[in-house]
Amino acid sequence: MPIKNRFSELQADITSWRRDIHAHPEVLYETHRTSALVAEKLRAFGCDEVVTGIGRTGVVGVIKGRTNTSGRAIGLRADMDALPIAEETGLPYASQNPGAMHACGHDGHTAMLLGAAQYLAETRNFDGTAVVIFQPAEEGGAGAREMCQDGLMDRFGINEVYGMHNWPGVEQGKFGIRAGSFFAASDFFDIAVKGKGGHAAKPQEAIDPIVVASHIVSALQTIASRNSDPVQQMVISVTSIESSSKAYNVIPQSVHIKGTARTMDADHRDLAEKRLVALAQQVGAAFGAEVTATFNRSYPVMVNHEAQTEFAAQVAKSITGQCDHAPLVMGGEDFAFMLEERPGAYILVGNGDSAPVHHPAYNFNDDIIPVGCSWLAGLIEQGMPAA
């Protein structure tokens, strides 16, 4: 089953949808225009049911196969939201919303799932139910969790769920996947250092929070290098240090440190939190400063299920002839919440030689649309073959 001819026929239409979404990016849960466009097209395709407002601005379409002796339902998920980035591509369809951009390819994911939905609604060559899921707020808003908490899986009887992400730097249309832990847990921390301000010429009369913060930053690097098993993946990154003063001659009263922790299993996630809080507080105490450290858990580790990963890879191989073993990714992905609810898998598809995701010059490669659509449709037709 190579790339389906129907998707080659639909590619111009799907590309136009993608570029329209790209020109009108919406961040987090503010995907009102995109959600309305998705719902309108699903209704036009003849979906049996179209439900809006799942997970605030999420949209779900239900497509019934010609038969339903299996009684099964497979969910296919695409994310819709953009990033708060100013676009620098200079494309004719570049963002018309200042400060917002589809810099991660969610416009392409949404368009490909719309294309697959149109094909599945036309053909219905499967035995069961296809549930197409359009999710807001993947970029830091945990939209997948919101949709699950709204009863997504139970309401639509979903047995398995699958997702896809384009991947810059990988050959155009080439698939990659791995079973087990795939994307890292993505957590964030805030450390407030309260010292004693004073004149920069009289440091002996102050408790300098800049010095304290510097020692905390250095100490945090030992969590991965000296507390974690060297063969395990862990990243602790301090991304912001801001003092209460911007003057050259003032020792500030306080400093705020922000950063992120990325881990690949529950034990190391617990370790990162425990050691980060302890180190920050104890370093602060050594200097006589007051330190409050908060570890905020965000996305869990995204874990692909074994059987569903093998199936997803088989579908990919049926389209392109191969599916590579993908490397671990230390970035976060909130599809993890859906994989905690139901077995399923998440796959990567090469975007070719493009700028990386989350970069102001990134652009989704429209040439991979037929490949992505064929994989999504193949999951339904091969996972629930017509009786």
Backbone hydrogen bonds in HBPLUS format (Angstrom, degrees):
<---DONOR---> <-ACCEPTOR-->    atom                        ^
c    i                          cat <-CA-CA->   ^        H-A-AA   ^      H-
h    n   atom  resd res      DA  || num        DHA   H-A  angle D-A-AA Bond
n    s   type  num  typ     dist DA aas  dist angle  dist       angle   num
A0007-PHE N   A0004-LYS O   3.05 MM   3  5.64 137.7  2.23 112.7 122.5     1
A0008-SER N   A0005-ASN O   3.02 MM   3  5.15 128.1  2.30  99.5 113.7     2
A0009-GLU N   A0005-ASN O   3.02 MM   4  6.40 151.6  2.10 151.2 159.5     3
A0010-LEU N   A0006-ARG O   2.91 MM   4  6.16 144.0  2.04 139.2 149.6     4
A0011-GLN N   A0007-PHE O   2.95 MM   4  5.70 113.3  2.41 129.6 142.8     5
A0013-ASP N   A0010-LEU O   2.99 MM   3  5.37 114.6  2.44 108.9 124.4     6
A0014-ILE N   A0010-LEU O   2.89 MM   4  6.11 169.4  1.90 164.8 168.4     7
A0015-THR N   A0011-GLN O   2.81 MM   4  5.89 158.0  1.86 149.7 156.1     8
A0016-SER N   A0012-ALA O   3.02 MM   4  6.22 151.5  2.10 140.4 147.9     9
A0017-TRP N   A0013-ASP O   2.99 MM   4  6.37 150.5  2.08 149.9 158.1    10
A0018-ARG N   A0014-ILE O   2.91 MM   4  6.16 162.9  1.94 150.0 154.9    11
A0019-ARG N   A0015-THR O   2.90 MM   4  6.13 161.2  1.93 153.1 157.4    12
A0020-ASP N   A0016-SER O   3.03 MM   4  6.11 146.5  2.15 138.9 147.7    13
A0021-ILE N   A0017-TRP O   2.96 MM   4  6.25 161.2  2.00 154.2 158.9    14
A0022-HIS N   A0018-ARG O   2.83 MM   4  6.08 152.2  1.91 144.6 153.6    15
A0023-ALA N   A0019-ARG O   2.99 MM   4  6.12 148.9  2.08 138.1 145.0    16
A0024-HIS N   A0021-ILE O   3.10 MM   3  5.20 145.1  2.23 100.7 111.1    17
A0096-GLN N   A0023-ALA O   2.83 MM  73  5.49 152.2  1.90 139.8 140.7    18
A0082-ALA N   A0026-GLU O   2.80 MM  56  5.37 158.9  1.84 133.6 139.0    19
A0030-GLU N   A0027-VAL O   2.92 MM   3  5.67 152.7  1.99 149.7 151.1    20
A0137-ALA N   A0028-LEU O   3.09 MM 109  3.83 139.7  2.25 123.8 115.3    21
A0035-SER N   A0031-THR O   2.78 MM   4  5.76 162.0  1.81 150.7 156.7    22
A0036-ALA N   A0032-HIS O   3.02 MM   4  6.10 155.7  2.08 141.4 148.0    23
A0037-LEU N   A0033-ARG O   2.93 MM   4  6.18 156.4  1.99 149.1 155.7    24
A0038-VAL N   A0034-THR O   2.92 MM   4  6.16 163.4  1.95 154.3 158.4    25
A0039-ALA N   A0035-SER O   2.95 MM   4  6.13 168.7  1.96 150.8 153.8    26
A0040-GLU N   A0036-ALA O   2.93 MM   4  6.05 159.2  1.98 147.1 153.0    27
A0041-LYS N   A0037-LEU O   3.04 MM   4  6.28 159.1  2.09 150.1 155.0    28
A0042-LEU N   A0038-VAL O   2.95 MM   4  6.18 163.3  1.98 156.6 161.5    29
A0043-ARG N   A0039-ALA O   3.05 MM   4  6.23 158.4  2.10 148.4 153.7    30
A0044-ALA N   A0040-GLU O   3.03 MM   4  6.25 154.0  2.10 141.6 149.3    31
A0045-PHE N   A0041-LYS O   2.82 MM   4  6.08 143.8  1.95 149.7 159.5    32
A0047-CYS N   A0042-LEU O   3.19 MM   5  5.78 168.7  2.21 161.8 159.9    33
A0046-GLY N   A0043-ARG O   3.07 MM   3  5.23 144.9  2.20 101.1 111.6    34
A0048-ASP N   A0062-VAL O   2.80 MM  14  5.55 128.1  2.07 157.4 172.6    35
A0062-VAL N   A0049-GLU O   2.81 MM  13  5.00 156.5  1.86 150.7 153.5    36
A0051-VAL N   A0060-VAL O   2.81 MM   9  5.18 167.3  1.83 157.5 161.7    37
A0060-VAL N   A0051-VAL O   2.86 MM   9  5.18 161.0  1.89 153.8 159.9    38
A0053-GLY N   A0058-GLY O   2.98 MM   5  5.39 115.1  2.41 157.4 168.9    39
A0054-ILE N   A0058-GLY O   3.30 MM   4  4.76 145.5  2.43 125.3 122.5    40
A0058-GLY N   A0054-ILE O   2.90 MM   4  4.76 125.3  2.20 129.1 140.9    41
A0057-THR N   A0055-GLY O   2.87 MM   2  5.81 126.6  2.15 113.5  97.6    42
A0059-VAL N   A0134-PHE O   2.99 MM  75  5.10 159.8  2.03 143.8 150.5    43
A0134-PHE N   A0059-VAL O   2.83 MM  75  5.10 167.6  1.84 170.3 168.8    44
A0061-GLY N   A0132-VAL O   2.90 MM  71  5.08 161.4  1.93 147.2 153.5    45
A0132-VAL N   A0061-GLY O   2.85 MM  71  5.08 153.8  1.92 149.2 155.0    46
A0063-ILE N   A0130-ALA O   2.85 MM  67  5.09 164.2  1.88 159.0 161.8    47
A0130-ALA N   A0063-ILE O   2.83 MM  67  5.09 170.8  1.84 160.0 158.7    48
A0065-GLY N   A0128-GLY O   2.83 MM  63  5.28 163.3  1.85 167.9 162.7    49
A0066-ARG N   A0124-ARG O   3.04 MM  58  5.47 140.7  2.20 145.3 142.4    50
A0128-GLY N   A0067-THR O   2.89 MM  61  6.30 121.4  2.24 162.1 145.1    51
A0129-THR N   A0072-ARG O   2.93 MM  57  6.30 142.1  2.08 145.2 156.6    52
A0159-ASN N   A0073-ALA O   2.80 MM  86  5.56 174.7  1.81 151.7 153.6    53
A0074-ILE N   A0129-THR O   3.01 MM  55  6.53 150.3  2.10 165.9 172.3    54
A0131-VAL N   A0074-ILE O   2.94 MM  57  6.03 166.0  1.96 154.3 152.5    55
A0075-GLY N   A0160-GLU O   2.80 MM  85  6.09 174.9  1.80 155.4 157.0    56
A0162-TYR N   A0075-GLY O   2.92 MM  87  6.26 149.0  2.02 143.6 151.8    57
A0076-LEU N   A0131-VAL O   2.83 MM  55  6.21 155.9  1.88 162.6 166.1    58
A0133-ILE N   A0076-LEU O   2.69 MM  57  5.79 171.3  1.69 166.6 165.3    59
A0077-ARG N   A0162-TYR O   2.95 MM  85  6.23 165.7  1.97 169.7 174.3    60
A0078-ALA N   A0133-ILE O   2.81 MM  55  6.22 154.5  1.87 166.4 174.9    61
A0135-GLN N   A0078-ALA O   2.81 MM  57  6.12 167.5  1.83 161.4 164.7    62
A0080-MET N   A0135-GLN O   2.78 MM  55  5.80 150.5  1.86 168.3 164.5    63
A0083-LEU N   A0101-MET O   2.81 MM  18  5.39 179.3  1.81 154.0 153.8    64
A0085-ILE N   A0083-LEU O   2.86 MM   2  5.48 135.9  2.06 104.2  91.1    65
A0101-MET N   A0083-LEU O   2.90 MM  18  5.39 152.6  1.98 154.0 161.8    66
A0088-GLU N   A0360-PRO O   2.76 MM 272  5.10 161.2  1.79 143.9 138.1    67
A0094-ALA N   A0091-LEU O   3.11 MM   3  4.96 153.5  2.18 114.2 111.0    68
A0100-ALA N   A0097-ASN O   3.09 MM   3  5.72 148.5  2.20 149.0 147.0    69
A0358-HIS N   A0103-ALA O   2.68 MM 255  4.90 162.4  1.71 138.7 144.4    70
A0108-GLY N   A0105-GLY O   2.95 MM   3  5.17 122.3  2.29 100.9 115.0    71
A0109-HIS N   A0105-GLY O   3.02 MM   4  6.43 154.6  2.08 149.4 157.1    72
A0110-THR N   A0106-HIS O   2.94 MM   4  6.05 165.3  1.96 146.7 150.1    73
A0111-ALA N   A0107-ASP O   3.03 MM   4  6.18 161.5  2.06 142.9 148.4    74
A0112-MET N   A0108-GLY O   2.90 MM   4  6.02 161.8  1.93 151.2 156.0    75
A0113-LEU N   A0109-HIS O   3.06 MM   4  6.27 158.4  2.11 147.6 153.1    76
A0114-LEU N   A0110-THR O   2.95 MM   4  6.20 150.6  2.04 147.1 155.9    77
A0115-GLY N   A0111-ALA O   2.91 MM   4  6.20 154.8  1.97 147.3 154.2    78
A0116-ALA N   A0112-MET O   2.91 MM   4  6.22 157.4  1.96 148.2 154.1    79
A0117-ALA N   A0113-LEU O   2.86 MM   4  6.02 153.4  1.93 143.4 151.0    80
A0118-GLN N   A0114-LEU O   2.93 MM   4  6.23 156.2  1.98 151.5 157.1    81
A0119-TYR N   A0115-GLY O   3.13 MM   4  6.38 165.3  2.15 150.2 153.5    82
A0120-LEU N   A0116-ALA O   2.90 MM   4  6.10 167.4  1.91 154.2 157.8    83
A0121-ALA N   A0117-ALA O   2.91 MM   4  6.00 154.4  1.98 148.2 154.8    84
A0122-GLU N   A0118-GLN O   3.02 MM   4  6.20 140.9  2.18 142.0 152.5    85
A0122-GLU N   A0119-TYR O   3.11 MM   3  5.09 124.5  2.43  94.4 108.8    86
A0123-THR N   A0119-TYR O   2.93 MM   4  6.14 163.2  1.96 158.5 162.2    87
A0124-ARG N   A0120-LEU O   2.86 MM   4  5.19 143.4  2.00 130.2 141.9    88
A0127-ASP N   A0384-MET O   2.80 MM 257  5.21 163.6  1.82 138.0 143.8    89
A0143-GLY N   A0137-ALA O   2.89 MM   6  4.57 157.8  1.94 127.9 127.2    90
A0140-GLY N   A0138-GLU O   2.81 MM   2  5.78 132.5  2.04 111.9  96.7    91
A0146-GLU N   A0142-ALA O   3.15 MM   4  6.54 157.7  2.20 148.8 155.2    92
A0147-MET N   A0143-GLY O   2.95 MM   4  6.22 158.1  2.00 151.2 156.1    93
A0148-CYS N   A0144-ALA O   2.99 MM   4  6.22 159.9  2.03 148.2 153.8    94
A0149-GLN N   A0145-ARG O   2.82 MM   4  6.03 159.2  1.86 152.9 159.0    95
A0150-ASP N   A0146-GLU O   3.01 MM   4  6.22 129.1  2.28 136.9 150.0    96
A0150-ASP N   A0147-MET O   3.15 MM   3  5.03 132.7  2.39  91.7 104.8    97
A0152-LEU N   A0147-MET O   3.18 MM   5  5.67 154.3  2.25 145.9 147.4    98
A0151-GLY N   A0148-CYS O   2.90 MM   3  5.22 154.3  1.97 112.9 116.4    99
A0155-ARG N   A0151-GLY O   2.83 MM   4  5.61 163.8  1.85 163.1 168.8   100
A0156-PHE N   A0152-LEU O   3.29 MM   4  6.25 158.3  2.34 144.3 148.5   101
A0158-ILE N   A0153-MET O   2.96 MM   5  5.05 144.6  2.08 145.2 151.3   102
A0157-GLY N   A0154-ASP O   3.19 MM   3  4.90 158.6  2.23  98.3 104.8   103
A0161-VAL N   A0343-PRO O   3.08 MM 182  6.53 146.7  2.19 140.0 150.0   104
A0345-ALA N   A0161-VAL O   3.24 MM 184  6.89 135.4  2.45 143.1 155.6   105
A0163-GLY N   A0345-ALA O   3.11 MM 182  6.59 150.1  2.20 146.5 153.7   106
A0347-ILE N   A0163-GLY O   3.07 MM 184  6.48 155.7  2.13 138.8 143.0   107
A0165-HIS N   A0347-ILE O   2.97 MM 182  6.46 142.7  2.12 153.8 165.3   108
A0349-VAL N   A0165-HIS O   2.97 MM 184  6.29 150.2  2.06 146.7 151.2   109
A0167-TRP N   A0349-VAL O   2.78 MM 182  5.69 134.1  1.99 147.1 145.6   110
A0351-ASN N   A0167-TRP O   2.90 MM 184  5.10 164.3  1.93 117.0 115.2   111
A0169-GLY N   A0352-GLY O   2.82 MM 183  5.46 159.1  1.86 161.2 155.4   112
A0352-GLY N   A0170-VAL O   2.82 MM 182  5.30 143.9  1.95 172.9 167.2   113
A0174-LYS N   A0171-GLU O   2.99 MM   3  5.56 160.2  2.03 146.5 144.1   114
A0173-GLY N   A0350-GLY O   2.96 MM 177  4.88 161.9  1.99 131.4 125.6   115
A0350-GLY N   A0174-LYS O   2.81 MM 176  4.93 155.4  1.87 132.8 141.3   116
A0324-ASP N   A0175-PHE O   2.93 MM 149  6.15 153.6  2.00 145.6 137.4   117
A0176-GLY N   A0348-LEU O   2.94 MM 172  5.13 144.5  2.07 141.8 143.7   118
A0348-LEU N   A0176-GLY O   2.91 MM 172  5.13 168.4  1.93 163.0 164.5   119
A0177-ILE N   A0324-ASP O   2.98 MM 147  6.44 155.0  2.05 155.9 157.8   120
A0326-ALA N   A0177-ILE O   3.00 MM 149  4.77 163.7  2.03 111.2 116.5   121
A0180-GLY N   A0304-ASN O   2.89 MM 124  4.79 153.4  1.96 134.2 134.2   122
A0304-ASN N   A0180-GLY O   2.86 MM 124  4.79 152.8  1.94 137.5 128.6   123
A0182-PHE N   A0302-MET O   2.86 MM 120  5.72 154.8  1.93 169.3 173.3   124
A0329-VAL N   A0182-PHE O   2.92 MM 147  6.10 166.4  1.94 174.0 171.8   125
A0302-MET N   A0183-PHE O   2.93 MM 119  5.01 160.5  1.96 137.8 144.0   126
A0184-ALA N   A0329-VAL O   3.01 MM 145  6.36 131.8  2.25 148.7 162.7   127
A0184-ALA N   A0331-GLY O   3.07 MM 147  5.73 124.2  2.39 148.9 152.2   128
A0185-ALA N   A0263-THR O   2.77 MM  78  5.30 159.2  1.81 165.6 166.0   129
A0186-SER N   A0299-TYR O   2.84 MM 113  5.05 150.8  1.92 137.1 146.9   130
A0299-TYR N   A0186-SER O   3.10 MM 113  5.05 134.4  2.32 140.0 140.4   131
A0187-ASP N   A0261-ALA O   3.03 MM  74  5.17 169.9  2.04 161.3 161.9   132
A0261-ALA N   A0187-ASP O   2.91 MM  74  5.17 157.5  1.96 128.3 135.2   133
A0188-PHE N   A0296-ASN O   2.97 MM 108  5.14 170.9  1.97 148.9 150.6   134
A0296-ASN N   A0188-PHE O   2.64 MM 108  5.14 163.9  1.66 174.5 176.2   135
A0189-PHE N   A0259-GLY O   2.95 MM  70  5.41 161.3  1.99 137.2 139.4   136
A0259-GLY N   A0189-PHE O   3.14 MM  70  5.41 141.1  2.30 149.5 149.3   137
A0190-ASP N   A0294-THR O   2.94 MM 104  5.25 155.3  2.00 148.7 156.9   138
A0294-THR N   A0190-ASP O   2.81 MM 104  5.25 166.9  1.83 161.8 166.2   139
A0191-ILE N   A0257-ILE O   2.84 MM  66  4.94 159.3  1.88 146.4 149.7   140
A0257-ILE N   A0191-ILE O   2.83 MM  66  4.94 169.7  1.84 150.6 154.2   141
A0192-ALA N   A0292-THR O   2.82 MM 100  5.17 164.3  1.84 155.9 157.7   142
A0292-THR N   A0192-ALA O   2.97 MM 100  5.17 156.8  2.03 144.4 151.9   143
A0193-VAL N   A0255-VAL O   2.85 MM  62  5.11 175.8  1.85 165.8 165.7   144
A0255-VAL N   A0193-VAL O   2.89 MM  62  5.11 149.5  1.98 143.6 152.2   145
A0194-LYS N   A0290-GLU O   2.75 MM  96  5.01 171.9  1.76 160.8 162.8   146
A0290-GLU N   A0194-LYS O   2.92 MM  96  5.01 163.6  1.95 154.1 152.1   147
A0195-GLY N   A0253-GLN O   2.80 MM  58  5.35 155.3  1.86 154.1 161.1   148
A0196-LYS N   A0207-ILE O   2.90 MM  11  4.59 165.3  1.92 126.9 129.6   149
A0207-ILE N   A0196-LYS O   3.02 MM  11  4.59 155.8  2.08 119.4 127.0   150
A0198-GLY N   A0251-ILE O   3.04 MM  53  5.06 152.8  2.11 132.8 136.9   151
A0251-ILE N   A0198-GLY O   2.83 MM  53  5.06 164.8  1.85 151.7 153.4   152
A0202-LYS N   A0199-HIS O   2.94 MM   3  5.34 161.8  1.97 114.7 120.7   153
A0200-ALA N   A0249-ASN O   3.10 MM  49  4.88 165.7  2.12 123.6 119.7   154
A0205-GLU N   A0202-LYS O   3.07 MM   3  5.82 163.6  2.10 122.0 126.8   155
A0206-ALA N   A0203-PRO O   3.04 MM   3  5.17 162.2  2.07 108.5 113.8   156
A0212-VAL N   A0208-ASP O   3.22 MM   4  6.56 163.6  2.25 148.0 152.8   157
A0213-ALA N   A0209-PRO O   2.81 MM   4  5.86 162.8  1.84 141.5 146.6   158
A0214-SER N   A0210-ILE O   2.94 MM   4  6.14 152.4  2.02 143.6 151.2   159
A0215-HIS N   A0211-VAL O   3.07 MM   4  6.38 157.9  2.12 151.7 156.5   160
A0216-ILE N   A0212-VAL O   2.94 MM   4  6.25 150.8  2.03 149.0 158.1   161
A0217-VAL N   A0213-ALA O   2.91 MM   4  6.17 162.8  1.94 153.6 157.1   162
A0218-SER N   A0214-SER O   3.12 MM   4  6.39 161.3  2.16 146.7 151.3   163
A0219-ALA N   A0215-HIS O   2.89 MM   4  6.06 158.1  1.94 145.7 152.3   164
A0220-LEU N   A0216-ILE O   2.89 MM   4  6.12 153.1  1.96 155.3 161.9   165
A0221-GLN N   A0218-SER O   3.19 MM   3  5.57 139.0  2.37 104.1 114.5   166
A0222-THR N   A0219-ALA O   3.00 MM   3  5.58 154.3  2.07 114.8 122.4   167
A0223-ILE N   A0220-LEU O   3.15 MM   3  5.66 162.1  2.18 112.6 118.1   168
A0225-SER N   A0221-GLN O   3.47 MM   4  6.63 164.8  2.50 140.6 144.7   169
A0226-ARG N   A0222-THR O   2.70 MM   4  5.05 150.4  1.78 133.5 138.7   170
A0227-ASN N   A0223-ILE O   3.13 MM   4  4.86 140.1  2.30 114.0 123.4   171
A0228-SER N   A0223-ILE O   2.99 MM   5  6.27 125.5  2.30 152.2 167.9   172
A0232-GLN N   A0229-ASP O   2.90 MM   3  5.45 165.0  1.92 124.1 129.1   173
A0235-VAL N   A0262-ARG O   2.90 MM  27  5.01 155.1  1.96 144.8 150.4   174
A0262-ARG N   A0235-VAL O   2.79 MM  27  5.01 158.4  1.83 149.0 155.5   175
A0237-SER N   A0260-THR O   2.93 MM  23  5.39 171.9  1.93 165.9 167.8   176
A0260-THR N   A0237-SER O   2.85 MM  23  5.39 151.0  1.93 151.6 159.7   177
A0239-THR N   A0258-LYS O   2.85 MM  19  5.80 149.2  1.94 133.8 143.9   178
A0240-SER N   A0258-LYS O   3.24 MM  18  5.02 142.6  2.39 141.0 132.6   179
A0258-LYS N   A0240-SER O   2.89 MM  18  5.02 157.6  1.94 144.7 147.2   180
A0242-GLU N   A0256-HIS O   2.94 MM  14  5.23 162.6  1.97 146.5 152.3   181
A0256-HIS N   A0242-GLU O   2.75 MM  14  5.23 163.5  1.78 151.4 156.6   182
A0244-SER N   A0254-SER O   3.00 MM  10  5.50 146.1  2.12 154.5 149.5   183
A0269-ARG N   A0265-ASP O   3.04 MM   4  6.24 142.3  2.18 146.0 157.5   184
A0270-ASP N   A0266-ALA O   2.97 MM   4  6.23 157.5  2.02 149.8 154.6   185
A0271-LEU N   A0267-ASP O   2.93 MM   4  6.20 153.4  2.00 141.5 149.7   186
A0272-ALA N   A0268-HIS O   2.89 MM   4  5.99 161.0  1.93 141.1 145.6   187
A0273-GLU N   A0269-ARG O   3.18 MM   4  6.43 162.8  2.21 147.2 151.0   188
A0274-LYS N   A0270-ASP O   2.94 MM   4  6.14 172.8  1.95 156.6 158.7   189
A0275-ARG N   A0271-LEU O   2.95 MM   4  6.00 176.9  1.95 160.2 161.2   190
A0276-LEU N   A0272-ALA O   3.00 MM   4  5.86 155.5  2.06 141.6 149.2   191
A0277-VAL N   A0273-GLU O   3.15 MM   4  6.22 173.0  2.16 152.9 154.7   192
A0278-ALA N   A0274-LYS O   3.13 MM   4  6.23 164.7  2.15 145.8 150.6   193
A0279-LEU N   A0275-ARG O   2.85 MM   4  5.84 170.3  1.86 152.4 155.5   194
A0280-ALA N   A0276-LEU O   3.10 MM   4  6.13 168.5  2.11 148.3 151.9   195
A0281-GLN N   A0277-VAL O   3.10 MM   4  6.21 167.2  2.12 150.2 153.8   196
A0282-GLN N   A0278-ALA O   2.91 MM   4  5.97 163.8  1.93 153.2 158.3   197
A0283-VAL N   A0279-LEU O   2.87 MM   4  5.88 162.5  1.90 152.9 157.3   198
A0284-GLY N   A0280-ALA O   3.11 MM   4  6.15 159.9  2.15 140.7 146.8   199
A0285-ALA N   A0281-GLN O   2.92 MM   4  6.15 155.3  1.98 144.3 151.3   200
A0286-ALA N   A0282-GLN O   3.04 MM   4  6.23 148.3  2.15 141.2 148.9   201
A0287-PHE N   A0284-GLY O   3.11 MM   3  5.40 137.9  2.29 103.4 114.6   202
A0289-ALA N   A0284-GLY O   2.87 MM   5  4.91 157.3  1.92 149.1 142.7   203
A0288-GLY N   A0285-ALA O   3.09 MM   3  4.89 154.4  2.16  98.4 106.4   204
A0305-HIS N   A0344-GLY O   3.07 MM  39  5.67 164.8  2.09 170.0 174.9   205
A0309-THR N   A0305-HIS O   2.83 MM   4  5.87 146.0  1.94 153.8 164.0   206
A0310-GLU N   A0306-GLU O   3.09 MM   4  6.39 160.2  2.13 152.7 157.3   207
A0311-PHE N   A0307-ALA O   3.02 MM   4  6.30 154.9  2.08 144.7 151.9   208
A0312-ALA N   A0308-GLN O   2.87 MM   4  6.03 163.1  1.90 145.5 150.2   209
A0313-ALA N   A0309-THR O   2.93 MM   4  6.12 154.8  1.99 148.6 155.4   210
A0314-GLN N   A0310-GLU O   2.96 MM   4  6.19 151.4  2.04 143.7 151.6   211
A0315-VAL N   A0311-PHE O   2.99 MM   4  6.33 158.2  2.04 155.4 160.4   212
A0316-ALA N   A0312-ALA O   3.06 MM   4  6.30 157.0  2.11 142.3 148.8   213
A0317-LYS N   A0313-ALA O   2.85 MM   4  6.12 159.0  1.89 151.9 157.4   214
A0318-SER N   A0314-GLN O   2.96 MM   4  6.19 144.7  2.09 143.6 153.1   215
A0319-ILE N   A0316-ALA O   3.04 MM   3  5.30 147.0  2.15 103.9 114.0   216
A0320-THR N   A0316-ALA O   3.01 MM   4  6.31 169.0  2.02 163.6 164.9   217
A0321-GLY N   A0317-LYS O   2.72 MM   4  4.28 137.2  1.90 117.5 127.3   218
A0336-ALA N   A0333-GLU O   3.17 MM   3  6.16 165.4  2.19 121.5 125.5   219
A0337-PHE N   A0334-ASP O   3.09 MM   3  5.79 153.5  2.16 116.8 120.4   220
A0338-MET N   A0335-PHE O   2.99 MM   3  5.28 122.6  2.33 103.9 117.9   221
A0339-LEU N   A0335-PHE O   3.05 MM   4  6.46 153.2  2.13 151.7 160.0   222
A0340-GLU N   A0336-ALA O   3.01 MM   4  6.27 122.1  2.35 138.5 153.1   223
A0340-GLU N   A0337-PHE O   3.27 MM   3  5.13 141.0  2.44  90.8 101.8   224
A0341-GLU N   A0338-MET O   3.04 MM   3  5.09 136.6  2.23  96.6 109.0   225
A0342-ARG N   A0338-MET O   2.99 MM   4  6.26 152.4  2.07 152.5 159.8   226
A0354-SER N   A0352-GLY O   3.02 MM   2  5.83 122.2  2.37 110.3  94.2   227
A0362-TYR N   A0359-HIS O   3.02 MM   3  5.36 169.6  2.03 120.2 122.5   228
A0368-ILE N   A0365-ASN O   3.20 MM   3  6.06 170.4  2.21 123.1 126.0   229
A0369-ILE N   A0366-ASP O   3.22 MM   3  5.51 165.8  2.24 110.9 114.7   230
A0372-GLY N   A0368-ILE O   2.98 MM   4  6.22 171.7  1.98 166.0 167.8   231
A0373-CYS N   A0369-ILE O   2.91 MM   4  6.02 171.3  1.92 163.2 165.7   232
A0374-SER N   A0370-PRO O   3.00 MM   4  5.96 154.2  2.07 137.1 144.4   233
A0375-TRP N   A0371-VAL O   3.03 MM   4  6.33 152.2  2.11 148.7 155.7   234
A0376-LEU N   A0372-GLY O   3.09 MM   4  6.36 165.1  2.11 152.3 155.7   235
A0377-ALA N   A0373-CYS O   2.94 MM   4  6.15 171.0  1.95 156.5 158.9   236
A0378-GLY N   A0374-SER O   2.79 MM   4  5.78 147.0  1.90 138.3 148.8   237
A0379-LEU N   A0375-TRP O   3.02 MM   4  6.26 144.4  2.15 148.5 155.7   238
A0380-ILE N   A0377-ALA O   3.13 MM   3  5.38 124.6  2.45 100.7 113.7   239
A0381-GLU N   A0377-ALA O   3.00 MM   4  6.33 172.1  2.01 159.3 160.5   240
A0382-GLN N   A0378-GLY O   2.80 MM   4  5.59 161.0  1.83 145.9 151.7   241
A0383-GLY N   A0379-LEU O   2.92 MM   4  5.35 135.0  2.13 118.6 131.6   242
A0384-MET N   A0380-ILE O   2.91 MM   4  5.71 142.9  2.05 140.1 147.2   243
